[in-house]
Amino acid sequence: MMNTSKTDRDVSAPPPVDEQIARIIEQAQEQGLQLTGEGGLLPDMIKAAVEAALRAEMADHLGYDRHDRVGRGSGNSRNGLTAKTVQTTAGPVGLEVLRDRNGTFDPVTVPKGVRRLNDFDDMIMSLFAKGMTTRDIAEHLKVTYGAAVSHETIANITDAINEVVKEWRARPLDEVYPIMYIDAIRLRIRDGGAVRMKACHIAIGVDIDGVKRVLGMWIEQTEGARFWAGVLTELRNRGVKDVLIVCCDGLTGLPDAIATAWPKAIVQTCVVHLIRDSMRYATWKDRKVIAAGLRPIYTAATAQAAEQALEAFAVSAVGARNPAVADVWRRSWNEFIPFLDLPPEIRRVIYTTNAIESMNYQLRKVTKTRGQFPNDEAAYKLLYLGICDIENRTISRGGKPKNPSVTQRGSNTVGWKTALNHFAIIYPGRLPEGI
């Protein structure tokens, strides 16, 4: 660190940060837009906004603004600047940090000794991941930091993540996943001059350690055997040699593709999906009663007991008022009953680790702010950032290290070790050795 006295320069206030940002953008437009690196737009924006925050911190620390008469005789005052360079993913940023005469100023924006500006550098990505639009982020920066940044510039900044998304979607995977979930969320995406409803299919694998990981996502307008053959072939090429149980929900062509990719895998209709689909036909006043009435079906000890429970529900008063509910279970019966052959320890983790239902719910909250996406790449970008945000929050609650690498993200499964012992007994030789 180099300490240089710049008291003379400190006497006159710098221009407002919004004027600085406007000047930076104007210069970048005149000379050609360069986002990162020396002389880039983003480092200069970070410099202007951070130094504005430092000036605000100093005013709060001293108790008076620059040139305010209240500061006379206060016992402490501004005392020049210290040059400091911090590293960001946008490149090195040179800052001028204010000093006070008593040496008691300890900034929070850029703490003493810090040489990397992770928090500020990741702020735009974090806001975008939480569902804020580029215009929302631009307004937030203006209100919070006085930084007048156009939404087009914000879009360019977030576009820098596109290569990371491609790398993430092609990353190597484990050889075996005891459980895999596959489901879809619907998105409006512009395609060929028209806005079409497309499905983004998301696969979550529960690995040998019981950690739930998003394995990939694929956007397709229509489902079918050819599409699913391509998806599962991709997963095999990325290293997945075997899956014990695949939970899915009536996706056309998927069971046949699973039988081809992993011949020994059990295809299981997701119990939570069945319950969710049942509730679509339930009147509001009957929902709690129906949920209680369905419980004996999926907690039955055998398939015969489950069938008796289903018929008992169908002839009950609530079942008679909502006949379509029983029909949902009858249509999916052959795909549901493999669940009943499993011991309670495995049933419990399959039911309670329905992470994809929770994941999709949270991703829908993120994507609902977008009326439509301009292309598939824009949808992939937001979904990836949303997944990272969701999984990082899960890790933070679980006490794991923050900001893990892509392959470290995930959340643990309760009761996994007990279930894993049963997996090893029921599926001998299919789990990796030394687990």
VENKA-V183212 format. One record per residue. N is the residue number from 1. RES is the residue in one small letter. OMEGA is omega in radians with two decimals (999 if undefined). D_FIRST is the distance of its C-alpha to the first C-alpha in Angstrom with 2 decimals. Layout:
n-><N,N>
res-><RES,RES>
omega-><OMEGA,OMEGA>
d_first-><D_FIRST,D_FIRST>
//
This chain:
n-><1,2,3,4,5,6,7,8,9,10,11,12,13,14,15,16,17,18,19,20,21,22,23,24,25,26,27,28,29,30,31,32,33,34,35,36,37,38,39,40,41,42,43,44,45,46,47,48,49,50,51,52,53,54,55,56,57,58,59,60,61,62,63,64,65,66,67,68,69,70,71,72,73,74,75,76,77,78,79,80,81,82,83,84,85,86,87,88,89,90,91,92,93,94,95,96,97,98,99,100,101,102,103,104,105,106,107,108,109,110,111,112,113,114,115,116,117,118,119,120,121,122,123,124,125,126,127,128,129,130,131,132,133,134,135,136,137,138,139,140,141,142,143,144,145,146,147,148,149,150,151,152,153,154,155,156,157,158,159,160,161,162,163,164,165,166,167,168,169,170,171,172,173,174,175,176,177,178,179,180,181,182,183,184,185,186,187,188,189,190,191,192,193,194,195,196,197,198,199,200,201,202,203,204,205,206,207,208,209,210,211,212,213,214,215,216,217,218,219,220,221,222,223,224,225,226,227,228,229,230,231,232,233,234,235,236,237,238,239,240,241,242,243,244,245,246,247,248,249,250,251,252,253,254,255,256,257,258,259,260,261,262,263,264,265,266,267,268,269,270,271,272,273,274,275,276,277,278,279,280,281,282,283,284,285,286,287,288,289,290,291,292,293,294,295,296,297,298,299,300,301,302,303,304,305,306,307,308,309,310,311,312,313,314,315,316,317,318,319,320,321,322,323,324,325,326,327,328,329,330,331,332,333,334,335,336,337,338,339,340,341,342,343,344,345,346,347,348,349,350,351,352,353,354,355,356,357,358,359,360,361,362,363,364,365,366,367,368,369,370,371,372,373,374,375,376,377,378,379,380,381,382,383,384,385,386,387,388,389,390,391,392,393,394,395,396,397,398,399,400,401,402,403,404,405,406,407,408,409,410,411,412,413,414,415,416,417,418,419,420,421,422,423,424,425,426,427,428,429,430,431,432,433,434,435>
res-><m,m,n,t,s,k,t,d,r,d,v,s,a,p,p,p,v,d,e,q,i,a,r,i,i,e,q,a,q,e,q,g,l,q,l,t,g,e,g,g,l,l,p,d,m,i,k,a,a,v,e,a,a,l,r,a,e,m,a,d,h,l,g,y,d,r,h,d,r,v,g,r,g,s,g,n,s,r,n,g,l,t,a,k,t,v,q,t,t,a,g,p,v,g,l,e,v,l,r,d,r,n,g,t,f,d,p,v,t,v,p,k,g,v,r,r,l,n,d,f,d,d,m,i,m,s,l,f,a,k,g,m,t,t,r,d,i,a,e,h,l,k,v,t,y,g,a,a,v,s,h,e,t,i,a,n,i,t,d,a,i,n,e,v,v,k,e,w,r,a,r,p,l,d,e,v,y,p,i,m,y,i,d,a,i,r,l,r,i,r,d,g,g,a,v,r,m,k,a,c,h,i,a,i,g,v,d,i,d,g,v,k,r,v,l,g,m,w,i,e,q,t,e,g,a,r,f,w,a,g,v,l,t,e,l,r,n,r,g,v,k,d,v,l,i,v,c,c,d,g,l,t,g,l,p,d,a,i,a,t,a,w,p,k,a,i,v,q,t,c,v,v,h,l,i,r,d,s,m,r,y,a,t,w,k,d,r,k,v,i,a,a,g,l,r,p,i,y,t,a,a,t,a,q,a,a,e,q,a,l,e,a,f,a,v,s,a,v,g,a,r,n,p,a,v,a,d,v,w,r,r,s,w,n,e,f,i,p,f,l,d,l,p,p,e,i,r,r,v,i,y,t,t,n,a,i,e,s,m,n,y,q,l,r,k,v,t,k,t,r,g,q,f,p,n,d,e,a,a,y,k,l,l,y,l,g,i,c,d,i,e,n,r,t,i,s,r,g,g,k,p,k,n,p,s,v,t,q,r,g,s,n,t,v,g,w,k,t,a,l,n,h,f,a,i,i,y,p,g,r,l,p,e,g,i>
omega-><-3.14,3.13,-3.14,3.14,-3.12,-3.06,-3.11,-3.12,-3.08,-3.09,-3.12,-3.10,3.07,3.10,3.11,-3.04,3.14,3.07,3.10,-3.13,3.13,3.14,3.12,-3.13,3.12,3.14,3.14,3.13,3.13,-3.03,-3.07,-3.01,3.03,-3.02,-2.99,3.11,-3.11,-3.12,-3.12,-3.09,-3.04,3.09,3.12,3.08,3.13,3.13,-3.09,-3.08,-3.13,3.14,3.05,3.12,3.11,3.11,3.12,3.10,-3.13,3.12,3.12,-3.13,-3.10,-3.13,3.10,3.13,3.10,3.09,3.12,-3.12,3.13,-3.09,-3.11,3.13,-3.11,-3.13,3.10,-3.11,3.07,-3.05,3.05,-3.01,3.03,3.11,-3.11,3.11,3.08,3.14,3.03,3.10,3.08,-3.10,3.12,3.14,3.10,-3.11,2.99,-3.03,-3.14,3.01,2.99,-3.01,-3.11,3.14,-3.10,-3.10,3.13,-3.02,3.09,-3.12,3.06,-3.08,3.11,3.13,-3.13,-3.13,3.09,-3.00,-3.06,-3.00,-3.12,-3.10,-3.09,-3.00,-3.10,3.12,-3.12,3.12,3.13,-3.13,-3.13,3.03,3.12,3.08,3.12,3.09,3.09,-3.13,3.12,3.13,3.12,3.14,-3.12,-3.11,-3.03,-3.03,-3.06,-3.09,-3.12,-3.11,-3.10,3.13,3.05,3.11,3.10,3.13,3.12,3.13,-3.11,3.10,3.13,-3.11,-3.03,3.14,3.09,3.11,3.12,3.11,3.13,-3.10,-3.13,-3.03,3.09,-3.14,3.10,-3.13,-3.05,2.98,3.13,-3.13,3.03,3.07,3.08,3.14,-3.06,2.92,-3.07,-3.12,3.03,-3.05,3.10,-3.09,3.10,3.10,3.12,3.10,-3.10,3.04,3.13,3.09,2.99,-3.13,-3.10,3.10,3.05,3.10,2.99,-3.03,-3.06,3.13,-3.13,-3.14,3.14,-3.10,3.01,-3.07,-3.14,3.08,-3.05,3.13,3.13,-3.10,-3.14,3.09,3.11,-3.07,-3.10,3.12,-3.10,3.06,3.11,-3.13,-3.08,3.04,3.09,3.12,3.09,-3.14,3.10,2.97,-3.08,-3.11,-3.09,3.01,-3.09,-3.11,3.08,3.11,3.14,-2.97,2.99,-3.13,-3.03,3.07,-3.07,-3.13,3.13,3.13,3.10,-3.14,3.12,-3.08,-3.11,-2.99,-3.07,-3.09,3.04,3.09,-3.01,3.00,-3.08,-3.11,-3.14,3.08,3.12,3.12,3.13,3.13,3.12,-3.08,3.09,-3.10,-3.06,3.01,-3.05,-3.08,-3.11,-2.99,-3.12,-3.14,3.12,3.13,3.11,-3.13,3.14,-3.07,3.11,-3.13,-3.05,3.03,-3.12,-3.10,-3.10,3.10,3.13,3.12,3.11,3.13,3.09,3.12,3.12,-3.14,3.09,3.09,-3.07,-3.09,3.11,-3.11,-3.12,3.10,3.12,3.11,-3.10,-3.02,-3.12,-3.14,3.12,3.13,3.09,-3.11,3.14,-3.13,-3.08,-2.97,-3.09,3.12,-3.13,-2.97,3.02,3.11,-3.07,3.10,-3.08,3.09,-3.11,-3.11,3.12,3.09,-3.06,-3.11,3.09,-3.10,-3.03,3.10,3.10,-3.06,-3.05,3.09,3.10,3.14,-3.11,3.10,-3.12,3.12,3.08,3.08,-3.14,-3.03,-3.07,3.09,3.14,3.06,3.12,3.09,-3.12,3.14,-3.13,-3.09,3.11,3.11,3.10,-3.11,-3.10,-3.14,3.11,-3.14,3.08,3.11,3.12,-3.13,-3.13,-3.08,3.09,3.10,3.10,3.13,-3.13,3.11,-3.11,3.08,3.13,3.14,3.12,3.09,3.12,3.05,-3.08,-3.06,3.12,-3.07,3.08,3.10,-3.02,-3.14,3.13,3.11,-3.00,-3.06,3.09,3.12,-3.10,3.08,3.12,3.05,-3.10,3.14,-3.07,-3.11,-3.07,3.06,-3.08,3.06,3.14,3.11,3.08,-3.13,999>
d_first-><0.00,3.81,6.53,9.73,13.07,14.97,17.75,20.40,19.31,19.02,22.67,24.16,23.85,22.80,25.70,26.66,24.95,28.31,28.62,25.20,26.24,29.64,28.20,26.03,29.15,31.36,29.20,29.10,32.87,33.51,31.50,32.30,30.70,27.68,26.22,23.27,20.86,19.24,21.18,22.93,24.45,23.00,19.22,20.01,22.13,19.51,17.03,19.90,21.11,17.92,16.99,20.65,20.45,17.47,19.63,22.53,20.74,19.82,23.47,24.72,22.63,23.87,27.29,27.70,26.77,25.29,27.91,30.13,32.32,32.07,28.68,30.28,30.55,28.86,26.69,23.34,21.93,19.11,16.72,14.81,11.81,8.05,6.98,6.14,8.16,10.69,13.62,17.16,20.57,20.83,17.92,14.20,13.65,11.26,11.20,11.24,11.19,13.67,13.52,16.79,18.18,19.07,15.73,17.80,16.57,15.66,15.84,18.00,17.42,13.79,13.55,10.69,9.41,11.17,10.23,13.78,15.85,19.24,21.17,20.80,21.11,24.35,25.80,28.05,29.40,30.08,31.98,33.93,34.80,36.27,38.70,37.23,38.25,35.96,37.45,36.83,33.13,32.87,34.60,32.39,29.18,30.89,32.08,28.99,26.18,28.26,27.36,30.50,30.30,33.62,35.23,35.60,31.83,31.59,34.34,32.48,29.40,31.66,33.55,30.58,31.82,35.19,34.37,33.09,36.42,38.39,36.62,37.24,40.89,41.42,39.64,41.76,43.61,45.31,48.83,50.54,50.15,52.78,52.62,51.70,51.97,52.52,52.80,52.10,50.85,52.22,50.14,51.16,49.84,50.79,52.67,54.66,54.80,55.86,54.16,55.33,55.01,53.36,52.76,49.45,50.40,47.91,48.34,46.92,47.44,47.57,46.44,47.70,45.23,46.47,43.32,44.10,42.29,42.76,44.03,44.36,45.74,48.25,49.51,53.17,55.78,58.64,58.99,61.30,61.96,60.32,57.07,56.89,57.79,54.77,52.42,53.65,53.71,50.03,49.33,51.41,49.61,46.26,47.66,49.79,52.97,54.57,54.56,56.91,57.31,56.44,56.68,57.34,59.40,62.21,60.18,62.70,62.74,60.03,62.37,63.92,60.56,59.45,62.69,61.95,58.29,58.72,62.49,62.28,60.10,61.70,61.40,61.22,61.44,58.71,60.29,57.85,58.65,62.35,61.90,59.84,62.47,65.19,63.68,63.92,67.67,67.59,68.38,65.84,68.21,68.95,65.41,65.07,68.61,68.11,64.89,66.83,69.76,67.71,66.06,69.18,69.07,65.65,65.91,69.39,70.05,71.88,72.43,75.97,74.76,72.17,74.94,77.11,74.27,73.77,77.48,77.57,74.76,76.55,79.76,78.09,78.21,74.57,74.93,78.05,76.26,73.39,75.11,72.33,70.06,72.33,72.62,68.85,69.16,72.38,70.87,67.94,70.00,70.00,66.20,65.79,68.08,65.98,63.71,66.69,67.08,63.71,63.37,61.93,58.68,57.93,59.40,57.05,53.84,55.18,55.99,52.95,50.40,51.47,47.83,48.69,50.61,47.66,45.25,47.53,47.95,44.21,43.84,46.71,44.85,41.91,44.17,46.61,44.32,45.01,48.51,48.19,45.83,45.88,46.08,45.80,42.19,41.12,43.02,41.47,37.96,38.61,40.53,37.85,35.15,37.71,38.47,34.83,34.47,37.75,37.04,33.53,35.08,37.80,35.38,33.45,36.81,37.71,34.69,33.38,29.74,28.37,27.50,29.78,30.52,33.58,35.95,34.92,35.79,39.02,40.80,43.15,46.93,48.74,51.51,50.40,51.21,54.77,55.20,53.77,56.45,59.10,57.64,57.93,61.59,62.66,60.87,61.23,59.42,57.34,54.19,51.77,52.46,50.29,49.28>
//
